[in-house]
């Protein structure tokens, strides 16, 4: 558990960036 913060930082940033792009694409297509 000692590396949890270090290893989780980048995946979280990538996850947020992916979802931001996905939401933007969905909103463009009026899916949501």
Order of alpha helices (4+ residues) and beta strands (2+ residues): alpha
